[in-house]
Amino acid sequence: MSLFSTTFQTIKNGISYASQKQQTIAQNIANVDTPNYKSKTVSRTSEFRDLLHNELEAYQTDSKHIPFSDSSQRAITQQGNTSYQANGNNVDMDKEMADMAENQIYYEALVDRLNGKFNSLQTVIRGGK
């Protein structure tokens, strides 16, 4: 029997993903003026999405809401098929800033969920007080 549910591991994987995505976005922004730099993205595998759906079911009540998903198996891919600047660079600052805002919301939701789990454990340890 496990002392903690698998939720902690799932949240840890989500926070790790958010951290890696933040680093990738920051790298793209830092290289906005670098000639021939191609932007990078962090992708998630569908295998973990299925696991997450079974583990933490989240309901998207509106199509405009950000889906709650994560991946412990991810890859950084280079977007090489576009060029937004004359120097061959394809970093789109508007897209990067939007991705950064979305990632921040995702990270904060995970941290809030983690705090809730720890608060539940603390309540149990104190005997419901």
VOPAGU-2260 file (C-alpha; in pm, 1 decimal, decimal comma):
REM VOPAGU-2260
SITE   aa  ch    i         X         Y         Z
SITE  MET   A    0       0,0       0,0       0,0
SITE  SER   A    1     132,1     339,7     -95,1
SITE  LEU   A    2     141,8     617,2     163,6
SITE  PHE   A    3      65,7     879,3    -100,5
SITE  SER   A    4    -163,8     851,5    -399,0
SITE  THR   A    5     -23,8     865,0    -751,3
SITE  THR   A    6    -158,0    1219,5    -770,1
SITE  PHE   A    7     168,1    1351,4    -623,0
SITE  GLN   A    8     370,5    1187,3    -900,6
SITE  THR   A    9     131,4    1316,2   -1165,5
SITE  ILE   A   10     152,9    1670,6   -1028,7
SITE  LYS   A   11     533,5    1642,3   -1007,9
SITE  ASN   A   12     543,8    1538,9   -1374,8
SITE  GLY   A   13     320,5    1832,8   -1465,2
SITE  ILE   A   14     540,5    2080,2   -1280,1
SITE  SER   A   15     847,5    1932,6   -1448,0
SITE  TYR   A   16     679,7    1974,0   -1787,0
SITE  ALA   A   17     585,1    2335,7   -1709,0
SITE  SER   A   18     943,1    2407,2   -1605,4
SITE  GLN   A   19    1087,0    2259,9   -1923,5
SITE  LYS   A   20     831,4    2446,2   -2135,1
SITE  GLN   A   21     916,7    2774,0   -1957,9
SITE  GLN   A   22    1287,2    2721,1   -2028,4
SITE  THR   A   23    1214,1    2648,1   -2394,9
SITE  ILE   A   24     996,1    2959,1   -2431,9
SITE  ALA   A   25    1261,4    3172,0   -2260,0
SITE  GLN   A   26    1525,1    3033,5   -2497,5
SITE  ASN   A   27    1306,5    3121,6   -2796,2
SITE  ILE   A   28    1252,0    3477,5   -2667,7
SITE  ALA   A   29    1624,0    3521,4   -2594,8
SITE  ASN   A   30    1704,4    3423,4   -2953,7
SITE  VAL   A   31    1442,5    3642,4   -3122,3
SITE  ASP   A   32    1714,4    3836,6   -3308,9
SITE  THR   A   33    1954,0    3546,4   -3375,1
SITE  PRO   A   34    1989,5    3486,2   -3750,3
SITE  ASN   A   35    1853,7    3149,2   -3871,6
SITE  TYR   A   36    1737,8    3049,4   -3519,8
SITE  LYS   A   37    1437,1    2819,3   -3533,6
SITE  SER   A   38    1192,9    2820,2   -3244,1
SITE  LYS   A   39    1148,0    2509,9   -3032,9
SITE  THR   A   40     843,6    2358,5   -2864,3
SITE  VAL   A   41     793,6    2092,8   -2596,5
SITE  SER   A   42     554,9    1817,9   -2700,5
SITE  ARG   A   43     376,7    1553,9   -2496,0
SITE  THR   A   44     303,3    1193,5   -2587,6
SITE  SER   A   45     -51,4    1061,5   -2618,5
SITE  GLU   A   46      42,2     762,2   -2399,8
SITE  PHE   A   47      68,5     980,0   -2089,6
SITE  ARG   A   48    -243,7    1176,7   -2180,4
SITE  ASP   A   49    -440,3     850,1   -2154,6
SITE  LEU   A   50    -282,1     778,1   -1814,7
SITE  LEU   A   51    -359,8    1128,8   -1693,5
SITE  HIS   A   52    -719,0    1105,9   -1811,0
SITE  ASN   A   53    -764,2     794,1   -1597,7
SITE  GLU   A   54    -571,0     943,9   -1304,0
SITE  LEU   A   55    -696,6    1303,2   -1276,8
SITE  GLU   A   56   -1012,8    1359,4   -1468,4
SITE  ALA   A   57   -1068,3    1726,2   -1543,5
SITE  TYR   A   58   -1375,7    1861,2   -1714,9
SITE  GLN   A   59   -1348,5    2128,2   -1980,1
SITE  THR   A   60   -1681,9    2311,6   -1963,5
SITE  ASP   A   61   -1604,4    2552,4   -2245,4
SITE  SER   A   62   -1403,2    2504,2   -2564,4
SITE  LYS   A   63   -1204,2    2818,9   -2478,6
SITE  HIS   A   64   -1073,5    2670,2   -2153,0
SITE  ILE   A   65    -718,9    2540,0   -2141,4
SITE  PRO   A   66    -719,5    2159,5   -2135,8
SITE  PHE   A   67    -566,8    1995,7   -1827,1
SITE  SER   A   68    -305,9    1752,7   -1950,9
SITE  ASP   A   69      54,5    1661,4   -1891,4
SITE  SER   A   70     336,7    1433,8   -1997,0
SITE  SER   A   71     630,3    1278,4   -1826,3
SITE  GLN   A   72     750,5    1169,6   -2168,1
SITE  ARG   A   73     815,0    1474,8   -2381,1
SITE  ALA   A   74    1036,1    1591,3   -2660,4
SITE  ILE   A   75    1167,9    1929,1   -2767,7
SITE  THR   A   76    1109,5    1978,3   -3137,8
SITE  GLN   A   77    1238,5    2249,3   -3366,8
SITE  GLN   A   78     993,9    2437,0   -3588,4
SITE  GLY   A   79    1193,0    2469,0   -3908,2
SITE  ASN   A   80     926,5    2512,2   -4175,2
SITE  THR   A   81     857,6    2886,7   -4129,0
SITE  SER   A   82    1047,7    3211,9   -4131,3
SITE  TYR   A   83     903,1    3536,4   -3991,9
SITE  GLN   A   84    1207,9    3757,0   -4032,1
SITE  ALA   A   85    1436,2    3833,0   -4326,0
SITE  ASN   A   86    1731,7    3679,9   -4138,5
SITE  GLY   A   87    1569,7    3332,9   -4133,8
SITE  ASN   A   88    1451,7    3352,8   -3772,4
SITE  ASN   A   89    1103,4    3212,9   -3706,1
SITE  VAL   A   90    1036,6    3322,0   -3345,3
SITE  ASP   A   91     689,0    3476,7   -3320,3
SITE  MET   A   92     698,0    3697,0   -3008,0
SITE  ASP   A   93     318,0    3717,4   -2981,5
SITE  LYS   A   94     290,4    3337,6   -2983,8
SITE  GLU   A   95     575,7    3299,1   -2734,8
SITE  MET   A   96     418,4    3547,3   -2493,4
SITE  ALA   A   97      79,2    3374,3   -2523,2
SITE  ASP   A   98     244,5    3035,4   -2463,4
SITE  MET   A   99     423,7    3177,7   -2160,5
SITE  ALA   A  100      96,5    3309,4   -2011,6
SITE  GLU   A  101     -77,1    2975,2   -2072,6
SITE  ASN   A  102     213,4    2786,6   -1915,7
SITE  GLN   A  103     206,1    3014,9   -1610,6
SITE  ILE   A  104    -164,0    2944,0   -1555,1
SITE  TYR   A  105     -99,7    2569,9   -1592,5
SITE  TYR   A  106     188,9    2583,4   -1342,9
SITE  GLU   A  107     -12,9    2782,4   -1088,0
SITE  ALA   A  108    -304,2    2536,6   -1114,5
SITE  LEU   A  109     -68,9    2245,4   -1043,9
SITE  VAL   A  110      91,0    2418,9    -747,3
SITE  ASP   A  111    -253,4    2503,5    -610,6
SITE  ARG   A  112    -358,0    2138,0    -642,3
SITE  LEU   A  113     -36,5    2027,0    -470,3
SITE  ASN   A  114    -100,5    2270,7    -183,8
SITE  GLY   A  115    -449,7    2127,0    -149,7
SITE  LYS   A  116    -310,7    1773,6    -121,3
SITE  PHE   A  117     -60,7    1879,8     144,2
SITE  ASN   A  118    -331,5    2066,3     337,0
SITE  SER   A  119    -541,9    1748,0     332,9
SITE  LEU   A  120    -250,0    1548,4     471,7
SITE  GLN   A  121    -189,3    1810,3     738,3
SITE  THR   A  122    -555,7    1793,0     842,6
SITE  VAL   A  123    -532,2    1413,6     873,0
SITE  ILE   A  124    -212,0    1436,3    1078,9
SITE  ARG   A  125    -372,2    1686,9    1317,7
SITE  GLY   A  126    -672,8    1460,4    1360,8
SITE  GLY   A  127    -922,1    1670,5    1166,1
SITE  LYS   A  128    -851,7    1998,8    1339,2
